[in-house]
Structures are given as structure tokens and as C-alpha cells.
Amino acid sequence: MRPRKGSRGTPSRAADTGTRVVFKPLDKTSFTPMYFQIQTQLLRMIQLGRLRAGDPLPSEEELSRIYGVSRMTSRQALQSLKSQGYVSRHKGRGSFVSQPWVGKDITHLCGFTAEMRALGLSASSRVLHAETVPASPEVAAQLNIAVTAPVFHLCRLRLADELPVAVEEIRLPCGRFPGVDKLDFSSLSLYQTLRVRYGIRVSRADEVLEARSATKKEAQLLEVAPRASLLVISRTLWSVDGLPVETAHSVYRGDRYRAVLRIPATAME
């Protein structure tokens, strides 16, 4: 993108997007760093939808010309947006607007649907398979049931604003949830179903977080590159009467999902 001489502060066309955006002059007398002013302007354009996911952004050199700053300042603005998940940078191609990060507060127990609603995103699911299977020794131990006892195995692709973000596998003991295998979880919330239909009150969840690379199948489902980074969460859900009611294993896109841990100040010495 090559702005005309003297065009700062006037409409300028973002490279190849057809989207008209306005680059306003920086306040060089302000105590606010210039890179942060650039970052704020670009972020505002993204939030207003003037720049959308997949749109190319001006290069460091172009931003330097537009704003009259050094390439180092432009680079810092783009890098800051990248670190927040709003921009992806590809060698030889440039910088592009990314889908926003989806954050998971791991100190607060909440279902996927409720999490997405709180973030202003539309949650949806695609059932990959749903079947009743005999419990393996590992699953039987996790759910405190007999080995080979019937277990409902549900695997879903979870989407936020139609973007795949997670593959979730859950197992429920059929003896405690009669008829659960007849329900359509492509539209139903699992946790709402447990609460409303089966009267389950949850007391806690034990979770283990890990990081690993995507398998070929996971990469295809999540639409990421082979061996892309994943956030893996394994969970056992407990009811108030002390019984395990669900065991789950979920893999999240590492480029779109991140765990957020809030630690109270009283934990510091």
C-alpha cells in the first residue's frame, strides 16, 4: 500500500481488502508511545470491523511512511498486536488480521457455550460421534464404575463464530444418566442438560493442562497446520454428593485459545 503524499489522516485503502480505513496522525507531543498509538488505531479498526480476519495489514515500511515513524516503531506496534492474538505474521507474505483469541479462565468452572456467550461469540458444535461403549479400566477408575459398564462416549468439534477451536471428548456413566445417548448434543448444552434434566449439582472439577503437537486428524478438524501447538485439558467433574459424573479430554487450538489463571494476592508471600 502506497499512500499519496500528504495523505496522512485521509481515507486510504488497505492492501487488497477493498476496505476503506483512516490512518489518523499521531500525537507526537503525547506521553503515549507512538507504537502504542499505532497499535491502538489498528486495533480499533479491527474491533469496528473495518479490518477483518484475513485482511492484509500495511508492512512496517508502509506504516513508517504513513505515520512518519521509524520501522522499529512500526515493528513494535505489529509485534504487540501479534502477541495479543490479533495479527499473524507470515515470512515473505506480510501481516494479516487474525481471529481474536478465545480465553479460558481455568479458575472458573464454566461450559463451552457459556464461555463463548460471555466473550460475545456464537458457540456451536458438530457431533463427530456419539455411542455407548464399555468402560475401559482407566475410564472405569475415573468414573468409579465397573470395568465394561456402559459409558456414553461423545466427541464434538466446538466452534466459536464458526471457527473450529476445540475437539472435545466426554464420557458419562449411562447408569446415572438414562437416555443420555438419545439426546442431540449438536444443539444441546451438556452441562445445562446435566443440571436441568438430571438434577446434577457440580462441586468441583479436577483438571490437568498439557501442551503438545496436533495429530494429523486433529490438524484437519481444527484447520491448523500439521503438528501445530495445542492446549490439552483433561478433566473429571464431581457432583456435590462426591461422585464423579464426567470425564473429559479436550484439545484446543494453540493459536486461538489460551488458558487464563487468576491468582489471588493472598497466595504470594
C-alpha positions in Angstrom: 0.0 0.0 0.0 1.5 3.3 -1.1 -0.3 6.4 0.4 -0.2 9.5 -1.7 2.0 12.3 -0.5 0.2 14.3 2.2 -2.5 11.7 2.6 -2.0 11.1 6.3 -5.3 11.4 8.2 -7.3 10.9 5.0 -9.0 7.7 3.8 -6.5 5.1 2.5 -7.3 1.7 1.0 -6.0 -1.3 3.0 -3.9 -3.5 0.7 -6.1 -5.8 -1.4 -9.0 -5.7 1.0 -11.3 -3.2 -0.6 -11.9 -1.8 2.9 -11.6 1.9 3.4 -9.7 2.8 6.6 -8.5 6.0 8.0 -5.0 6.4 9.4 -5.0 9.4 11.8 -1.9 11.5 12.5 -0.1 10.6 15.7 0.1 13.0 18.6 3.9 13.3 18.8 3.6 15.6 21.8 1.8 13.0 23.9 3.5 10.9 26.6 1.8 7.8 25.0 4.4 5.9 23.0 4.0 6.2 19.2 4.0 2.5 18.7 1.1 2.2 21.2 -0.8 4.9 19.3 -0.4 3.0 16.1 -1.4 -0.3 17.8 -4.5 1.4 19.2 -5.6 2.7 15.8 -5.2 -0.6 14.1 -6.9 -2.5 17.0 -9.8 -0.1 16.8 -10.2 -0.7 13.0 -10.2 -4.5 13.8 -12.8 -4.2 16.5 -15.1 -2.0 14.4 -14.9 -4.5 11.5 -13.1 -2.1 9.1 -10.3 -4.7 9.1 -11.5 -8.3 9.2 -9.9 -11.6 9.8 -7.7 -12.5 6.8 -7.2 -8.8 5.7 -3.6 -7.8 5.0 -2.1 -5.1 7.1 0.4 -2.4 6.0 4.0 -3.5 6.1 6.5 -2.0 8.6 7.8 0.2 5.8 4.3 1.4 4.8 3.3 2.1 8.4 6.6 4.1 8.8 5.6 6.2 5.8 2.0 6.7 6.8 2.8 7.8 10.4 6.3 9.3 9.9 8.0 7.0 12.4 10.9 4.6 12.3 10.5 1.0 11.1 11.4 -0.1 14.7 8.3 1.7 16.0 6.1 0.1 13.3 7.6 -3.3 14.0 6.8 -2.9 17.7 3.2 -2.0 17.0 2.7 -5.0 14.8 4.5 -7.3 17.3 2.3 -6.1 20.1 -0.8 -6.9 18.1 0.6 -10.3 17.3 1.3 -11.1 20.9 -2.3 -10.3 21.7 -3.5 -12.7 19.0 -5.0 -10.0 16.7 -2.3 -10.3 14.0 -0.4 -13.2 12.4 2.9 -12.6 10.5 4.0 -14.8 7.7 7.5 -14.6 6.3 7.6 -13.4 2.7 3.8 -12.6 2.8 3.4 -9.9 5.5 1.0 -9.3 8.4 -2.7 -10.3 8.4 -5.6 -9.8 10.8 -6.3 -12.9 12.8 -9.3 -14.2 14.6 -9.3 -12.9 18.2 -8.0 -15.1 21.0 -10.5 -17.2 22.9 -9.6 -17.1 26.6 -10.4 -19.8 29.2 -10.5 -18.8 32.8 -9.2 -22.1 34.4 -10.1 -20.8 37.9 -13.8 -20.7 37.0 -15.8 -23.8 36.1 -17.9 -23.0 33.0 -19.2 -24.8 30.0 -18.0 -24.0 26.4 -21.4 -22.4 25.4 -21.4 -20.1 28.5 -17.7 -19.2 28.0 -18.4 -18.2 24.4 -21.5 -16.2 25.3 -19.5 -14.3 27.9 -17.0 -13.4 25.3 -19.7 -12.2 22.8 -19.1 -15.1 20.5 -21.5 -17.6 19.0 -20.9 -21.2 20.1 -21.8 -24.2 18.0 -21.0 -27.9 17.9 -20.6 -30.6 15.4 -21.1 -34.1 16.7 -18.3 -36.3 15.4 -19.6 -39.5 17.0 -21.9 -40.4 19.9 -22.1 -44.0 21.1 -22.4 -46.3 24.1 -19.3 -48.3 24.8 -18.0 -50.5 27.6 -15.8 -48.6 30.1 -12.1 -49.3 29.8 -10.2 -49.9 33.1 -8.9 -46.3 33.0 -12.4 -44.7 32.4 -14.0 -47.1 35.0 -11.5 -45.9 37.6 -12.1 -42.3 36.8 -15.9 -42.6 37.0 -15.9 -45.1 39.9 -17.9 -47.7 37.9 -17.3 -51.4 37.0 -15.0 -52.2 34.1 -17.1 -52.8 30.9 -20.1 -50.9 32.4 -21.9 -48.9 29.7 -20.5 -45.4 29.1 -21.8 -42.7 26.8 -18.9 -41.5 24.6 -19.5 -38.1 22.9 -17.0 -36.5 20.6 -17.7 -33.0 19.4 -16.0 -30.3 17.3 -16.5 -27.0 19.2 -16.7 -23.8 17.2 -16.7 -20.1 18.1 -18.2 -17.8 15.4 -18.0 -20.8 13.0 -14.2 -21.1 13.6 -13.1 -24.6 14.9 -11.3 -24.1 18.3 -11.6 -27.4 20.1 -12.2 -31.1 19.8 -13.9 -32.4 22.9 -14.4 -36.0 24.1 -16.5 -36.7 27.1 -17.6 -39.9 28.8 -20.7 -40.3 31.1 -21.8 -43.3 33.1 -25.0 -44.5 31.4 -26.3 -45.9 34.7 -26.5 -42.4 36.2 -27.9 -40.8 33.1 -30.5 -43.0 31.5 -31.5 -41.9 28.0 -28.5 -39.6 27.6 -27.5 -41.5 24.4 -30.8 -40.4 22.8 -30.2 -36.7 23.1 -28.9 -34.5 20.3 -25.8 -32.7 21.6 -25.2 -30.8 18.4 -27.6 -28.2 19.8 -27.9 -29.0 23.5 -25.5 -27.8 26.2 -24.1 -30.8 28.1 -23.8 -29.0 31.4 -27.2 -27.5 31.2 -28.6 -30.9 30.4 -26.9 -32.4 33.4 -28.3 -29.7 35.6 -31.8 -29.4 34.3 -32.7 -33.0 33.1 -30.7 -35.0 35.6 -30.6 -32.6 38.6 -26.8 -32.7 38.8 -25.1 -30.1 41.1 -21.4 -29.8 40.4 -19.0 -29.2 43.3 -15.6 -29.2 41.5 -13.5 -30.2 38.5 -10.1 -31.7 38.6 -8.2 -30.6 35.5 -4.7 -31.3 34.0 -3.3 -28.9 31.4 -0.7 -30.0 28.9 0.8 -28.8 25.6 1.6 -30.9 22.6 1.5 -31.0 18.8 -1.6 -31.8 16.8 -2.0 -35.2 15.2 -2.9 -35.4 11.5 -6.6 -35.9 12.3 -6.7 -33.1 14.9 -5.0 -30.7 12.5 -7.6 -31.5 9.8 -10.5 -31.0 12.2 -9.2 -27.8 13.7 -8.0 -26.4 10.4 -4.4 -25.9 11.5 -1.0 -26.9 10.2 0.2 -30.4 11.0 2.0 -30.6 14.3 0.6 -27.1 15.3 0.6 -26.4 19.0 -2.4 -27.5 21.1 -3.6 -26.8 24.6 -4.8 -30.1 26.1 -7.2 -30.2 29.1 -8.2 -33.5 30.8 -11.0 -33.1 33.4 -13.0 -35.1 35.9 -16.2 -33.5 37.0 -17.6 -34.2 40.5 -21.1 -33.7 41.9 -21.9 -32.3 45.4 -22.6 -35.9 46.6 -19.0 -36.8 45.9 -19.5 -38.9 42.8 -17.5 -38.4 39.5 -20.1 -37.6 36.8 -18.0 -36.9 33.7 -14.5 -37.5 32.4 -13.4 -35.3 29.5 -10.5 -34.8 27.2 -10.3 -31.6 25.1 -7.8 -30.2 22.7 -7.8 -26.5 21.9 -6.1 -24.6 19.0 -2.9 -23.1 20.5 -3.1 -20.2 18.1 -6.6 -19.2 19.1 -7.0 -20.5 22.7 -5.2 -19.7 25.8 -5.7 -20.5 29.5 -6.0 -17.6 31.9 -5.1 -18.1 35.6 -6.0 -15.5 38.1 -4.1 -15.9 41.4 -5.3 -14.0 44.5 -2.7 -11.8 46.1 -3.0 -13.8 49.3 -1.2 -16.6 47.6 2.0 -14.5 47.5 4.4 -14.4 50.4 
